[in-house]
Amino acid sequence: MDVANTSFSDFSVELEDFEVRKASSLMNRVHSMGPGGSIHCIPKVAGNVVYFCSADNYVYALGCETGKVTWKLKTDGQMGGNSPEIHGDVMYVGNLSGSLYALDIETGRVIWKLKTGESSTTKALFYEGRVYCGSLDGNLYCVDSRTGKEIWRFRTGEDIFYAPSAWDGRIYFGSGDGNFYCLDAETGKEAWRFKTGDEVYSEAPSEVYGGVVYFASLDNNLYAVDARTGKEVWRFRTGKYGNSFSPVVHNGIVYHGSRDGILYAISLEGEEMWRFKAGGLVAVGVLISSNRIYFGSEDGNLYCLDLKSGKEAWRFKTSGQVWSPPAIWKDSLLFGSWDCHLYCVDSKGKEVWRFATSDKTMCKVDPPYKVFEMTVKKSFDETSEKGEKYDMDLSLNIRDEYLVKSEYEIRVEYQQKMKY
């Protein structure tokens, strides 16, 4: 039989017969990042200087007004989502080689360096004279902020790709083992853990608001959990591609971006208030300022929305993915792009300046939904011209978010896989 001339009536597949499921760990995408000068981190502004990290191994300090280099330091490894943490005149930042640095923010001088077991991939936390950071070796490390000496470590069941946060003497973070943890900040003893249905990852820290901690899981749920007891308050269901970012709470409203490309505004009771659909995966977190909400997307845009209505005010397009929300300086927004530039735009979305990293090669990385697959659960009882029957359980790997949106493409691909 000529497959090209086969009509759709011979092979009818409805979209609701498909199930999207995660077939491998999201960490495979993190490990797939190649060399280059792409920027993934959330910039940090202190005074009139913006600090950020790049995949070219450098930590940069630029003047906010001009974009000119104040100093730069080449570390011993690539920087992924390693956003700077600044306390006083010291910056704490890790890299993918497993090094955690303490740097003088005026000069870039190395004060101390600690080696963890594997990559340190997210923002560190300064709290009560100590620095806390997670590692892909599965440990959360607690070190003395002055000396870099390890005080304690806490072992989880899988890699940690989650920026820790602190509240009321406790440390909060997630792990690839599917648990969200609460530890005593002084001793590192576990207070409680909350089990989700999948990996718990975020390059931005979780937030405690009104005694409730908000975090999300790749099981497609956003959770509100009592920060003292670990008891679930509510959960909010997002799309099919999970969550790997932390929500932000502002004036009693939870703002959360999902990997489906949707930014949600949710009440403290877990009810949706509005949603905004971007052209790609919504990046690490959001920045809220002056009744506007700003966030990046894998579609290459920095978005600005009205905070109350969720309506778009403007967008700024770059040549690469915008993974992280901006930092703010006066009336300007500073953010990085996968296209190896740090951008400064004004409050109306007009470019003020841009700065190129030392390596202008964009890092190669697996597509966002490679770890997911689409499965046809329906069994088909179709009779061919020869009277043969076919009972099929078909599956295909999703290559991008647009594949699942085209019924025509799906039907054609499955037709071509049939044997006559």
C-alpha positions in Angstrom: 0.0 0.0 0.0 1.2 3.5 -0.8 1.5 5.2 2.6 1.6 8.7 1.0 -1.9 8.1 -0.5 -3.4 6.7 2.6 -6.3 8.8 3.8 -6.6 9.9 7.5 -9.8 7.9 7.7 -7.7 4.8 7.5 -5.8 5.8 10.6 -7.7 8.0 13.0 -5.8 9.2 16.1 -7.4 11.7 18.6 -5.1 13.9 20.6 -6.8 12.9 23.8 -5.5 9.4 23.2 -2.0 10.6 23.9 -0.2 10.7 27.2 2.8 12.9 27.9 5.2 11.3 30.4 8.7 12.0 31.7 11.1 9.3 30.4 14.4 10.4 32.0 15.8 12.8 34.5 15.8 16.5 33.9 19.4 16.5 35.0 20.3 15.1 31.6 19.6 18.5 30.1 21.8 20.2 32.7 24.6 17.8 31.9 24.2 18.3 28.1 25.4 21.9 28.2 28.4 22.5 26.0 31.1 25.2 26.0 30.5 28.8 25.1 29.7 32.1 26.7 26.0 31.9 27.3 24.5 33.5 30.4 22.1 31.6 32.6 22.3 33.2 36.0 20.2 35.8 37.8 22.3 39.0 37.9 22.9 40.7 41.2 23.1 44.5 41.6 25.1 46.0 44.5 25.5 49.8 44.5 26.1 50.8 40.9 27.7 47.5 39.8 26.0 44.4 38.4 27.6 41.0 39.0 26.9 37.9 36.9 28.4 34.6 35.8 28.8 33.1 32.3 29.5 29.7 30.8 32.9 31.0 29.7 34.0 30.4 33.4 34.1 34.1 34.3 32.5 36.1 37.0 31.9 39.7 35.7 31.4 43.0 37.5 30.1 45.8 35.2 29.2 49.4 35.8 25.4 49.6 35.6 25.3 52.9 33.8 27.9 52.1 31.1 28.2 48.3 30.9 32.0 48.7 31.2 34.0 46.0 33.0 35.0 46.8 36.6 36.7 43.5 37.0 36.4 39.9 35.9 37.7 36.6 37.3 38.2 33.3 35.5 37.2 30.4 37.8 38.2 26.8 37.5 34.9 25.7 35.8 31.9 26.6 33.8 29.1 28.6 35.3 25.5 27.3 34.7 22.7 28.8 36.8 25.3 29.9 39.4 23.8 33.2 40.4 25.9 35.4 42.8 25.0 35.7 46.5 26.3 39.0 48.0 26.4 39.8 51.7 28.3 43.0 52.7 31.4 43.3 50.5 31.7 39.5 49.8 30.2 37.5 46.9 29.6 33.7 47.2 29.3 31.8 44.0 29.8 28.2 42.8 30.6 26.6 39.5 30.1 23.3 37.6 33.5 22.1 38.7 32.3 21.9 42.3 34.1 25.0 43.6 32.4 27.4 45.9 34.1 30.8 46.0 34.1 33.8 48.3 35.2 36.9 46.4 35.8 40.5 47.3 33.2 42.4 45.3 35.4 45.5 45.0 38.3 43.7 43.3 37.3 40.2 42.5 40.0 38.8 44.8 39.5 35.2 45.9 39.1 35.2 49.7 38.6 31.4 49.9 37.5 28.4 47.8 35.8 25.2 48.9 35.7 22.1 46.7 32.4 20.1 46.9 32.0 16.5 45.7 30.5 17.5 42.3 29.0 20.5 40.5 27.6 23.4 42.5 24.9 24.4 40.1 22.6 27.0 41.8 22.7 30.1 43.9 24.3 29.8 47.3 22.6 31.2 50.5 24.2 33.4 53.2 22.3 33.1 56.5 23.5 33.9 60.0 27.2 33.9 59.2 27.1 30.7 57.2 26.9 29.8 53.5 24.7 27.0 52.3 24.9 25.4 48.9 23.7 22.3 47.1 25.8 20.0 45.0 25.1 17.3 42.4 26.8 14.9 44.8 23.5 14.9 46.7 24.7 17.0 49.6 23.7 20.3 51.0 26.8 22.0 52.4 27.0 24.4 55.3 30.3 26.3 55.6 31.7 29.1 57.7 31.3 32.3 55.6 34.6 33.8 56.9 36.9 30.7 56.4 35.1 28.4 53.9 35.5 25.5 56.4 32.8 22.9 56.2 30.5 22.8 59.3 28.2 20.1 58.3 26.6 18.4 55.2 23.3 16.8 54.7 22.9 13.9 52.3 19.7 13.5 50.1 18.9 10.5 47.9 19.8 12.2 44.6 21.5 15.3 43.1 20.6 18.7 44.4 19.8 21.3 41.8 17.9 23.7 44.1 18.8 27.1 45.5 18.3 26.9 49.3 16.3 29.5 51.3 16.0 30.2 55.0 13.2 31.1 57.4 13.0 31.1 61.2 16.2 29.2 61.8 15.5 26.6 59.1 16.8 25.8 55.6 14.5 24.8 52.8 15.4 23.1 49.5 14.4 20.3 47.1 16.2 17.3 45.7 16.1 15.0 42.6 14.9 12.3 45.0 11.5 13.9 44.8 11.6 15.4 48.3 11.4 18.9 49.6 13.5 19.2 52.8 13.4 21.4 55.9 16.6 21.3 58.1 17.7 23.0 61.2 20.1 25.7 60.1 22.4 25.3 63.1 22.8 21.5 63.2 21.7 20.3 59.7 19.3 17.9 61.3 16.1 17.1 59.3 13.0 18.7 60.6 10.7 17.3 58.0 10.5 16.3 54.4 7.6 16.4 51.9 7.4 13.8 49.2 6.3 14.8 45.8 5.7 12.7 42.7 8.9 13.6 40.8 12.2 15.5 40.9 12.2 18.8 42.7 14.6 21.3 41.0 14.8 25.1 41.0 17.7 27.5 40.4 15.9 30.1 42.4 15.1 29.7 46.2 11.7 28.9 47.5 9.7 31.5 49.5 8.0 31.4 52.8 5.0 33.7 53.2 2.7 33.7 56.1 4.2 30.6 57.5 3.7 28.7 54.3 6.5 27.6 51.9 5.8 27.5 48.2 7.6 25.2 45.8 7.0 23.1 42.7 7.8 19.7 41.4 8.2 18.0 38.0 5.1 16.0 38.9 3.2 19.1 37.5 2.1 20.5 40.8 2.8 23.7 42.7 2.6 23.1 46.4 1.8 25.2 49.5 3.1 23.5 52.6 3.1 24.5 56.3 6.7 25.7 56.8 6.8 24.5 60.4 5.2 21.1 60.1 5.6 20.0 56.5 1.8 19.4 56.1 0.2 20.1 52.8 -2.0 23.2 52.6 -3.0 22.9 48.9 -1.6 22.0 45.6 -2.2 23.6 42.2 -2.0 21.6 39.0 0.0 23.1 36.1 0.5 21.6 32.6 2.1 18.4 31.3 5.8 19.3 31.3 6.4 19.8 35.0 7.8 22.6 37.0 11.5 23.4 37.8 11.2 26.9 39.1 10.2 28.5 42.4 7.1 30.8 42.7 7.3 34.3 44.0 4.7 35.7 46.5 3.8 39.4 46.4 1.0 41.2 48.2 -0.8 37.9 48.9 -0.6 36.6 45.3 1.6 33.7 44.2 3.2 34.1 40.8 4.5 30.9 39.2 5.9 30.0 35.8 5.6 26.5 34.4 7.6 24.6 31.9 4.5 24.7 29.6 5.2 28.4 29.0 2.5 29.7 31.3 2.8 32.3 34.0 0.1 31.9 36.6 -1.2 34.3 39.2 -2.7 32.3 42.1 -4.5 33.3 45.3 -3.2 32.2 48.7 -6.1 29.7 48.7 -4.8 28.0 45.5 -7.2 29.5 43.0 -6.1 30.8 39.6 -6.6 34.5 39.1 -5.1 34.9 35.6 -2.6 33.3 33.3 -0.3 34.5 30.5 1.1 32.3 27.8 4.6 33.0 26.5 6.1 31.6 23.4 8.3 29.1 25.2 9.2 27.7 28.6 8.9 30.4 31.3 12.3 30.8 32.9 13.7 30.6 36.4 11.6 33.2 38.2 10.0 36.6 38.1 10.9 40.2 39.2 8.1 42.4 40.5 8.5 46.1 40.6 6.2 49.2 40.4 3.1 47.1 39.5 4.9 45.3 36.7 6.1 41.7 36.5 9.2 40.8 34.5 10.3 37.4 33.4 12.3 35.6 30.7 11.3 32.8 28.4 13.0 30.2 26.2 11.5 32.0 23.2 14.2 34.6 23.7 12.0 37.4 25.1 12.1 39.4 28.3 8.4 40.0 29.1 6.8 42.9 31.0 3.2 42.4 32.2 0.7 44.5 34.1 0.8 42.9 37.6 -2.9 43.2 38.2 -4.3 42.0 34.9 -1.5 39.9 33.5 -1.8 41.8 30.2 1.5 42.3 28.2 3.0 45.8 28.3 6.0 45.1 26.2 8.6 42.4 25.3 12.3 42.7 24.4 13.7 40.1 22.0 17.2 38.7 22.2 18.9 36.2 19.9 19.0 33.4 22.6 16.9 32.0 25.4 16.3 34.2 28.4 16.6 31.9 31.3 16.4 34.2 34.3 14.5 37.2 35.5 16.3 40.6 35.4 17.8 42.6 38.2 16.8 46.2 38.6 19.0 49.3 38.9 17.2 52.7 39.1 14.8 52.6 36.1 16.8 50.0 34.2 16.6 46.2 33.9 19.7 44.0 33.6 19.5 40.5 32.4 21.4 37.8 30.5 20.7 35.8 27.4 21.9 32.5 26.0 23.2 34.7 23.1 26.2 35.5 25.3 25.2 39.1 26.1 24.1 40.9 29.3 21.5 43.5 28.4 20.4 46.8 30.0 17.0 48.0 28.9 14.9 50.9 30.3 11.5 50.7 31.9 9.8 50.9 28.4 11.8 48.0 27.0 14.3 50.1 25.0 17.9 48.9 24.9 20.5 51.1 26.7 23.5 48.9 26.3 24.7 45.3 25.9 27.9 43.5 26.9 29.4 40.5 25.2 31.1 37.8 27.2 34.6 36.5 26.3 33.2 33.6 24.2 30.4 34.5 21.8 29.6 30.9 21.1 26.1 29.9 22.3 26.3 26.8 24.4 24.6 23.8 22.9 21.9 22.2 25.2 19.3 19.6 24.8 15.8 20.9 23.8 13.5 21.6 26.7 11.2 18.6 26.3 13.6 15.9 25.3 13.2 14.1 28.6 9.5 13.7 27.9 7.8 11.3 25.5 4.3 11.0 24.1 2.6 7.7 24.2 -0.4 6.4 22.4 -2.4 4.4 24.9 -5.2 3.4 22.6 -5.2 0.1 20.8 -6.2 0.3 17.2 -8.2 -2.5 15.6 -7.8 -1.4 11.9 -8.2 -3.8 9.0 -5.9 -3.4 6.0 -6.7 -4.3 2.4 -5.4 -7.8 3.2 -7.8 -8.2 6.1 -4.9 -8.0 8.7 -5.4 -6.4 12.1 -3.0 -4.2 13.9 -2.9 -3.7 17.7 -0.4 -0.9 18.3 1.1 0.8 21.3 3.0 3.6 19.7 5.4 6.2 21.2 7.4 9.1 20.0 9.9 11.4 21.6 8.9 15.0 21.7 11.5 17.3 20.2 9.8 20.6 21.0 6.7 22.0 22.4 5.1 22.6 19.0 4.9 18.9 18.0 2.1 18.1 20.4 0.1 21.0 19.0 -0.2 19.8 15.5 -2.7 16.9 15.0 -1.7 16.8 11.3 2.0 16.2 12.1 1.2 13.5 14.6 -1.0 11.6 12.2 1.5 11.8 9.4 4.3 10.5 11.6 2.2 7.6 12.9 1.1 6.8 9.4 4.7 6.5 8.3 5.4 4.1 11.2 2.7 1.7 10.2 3.7 -1.5 8.4 1.5 -2.7 5.5 
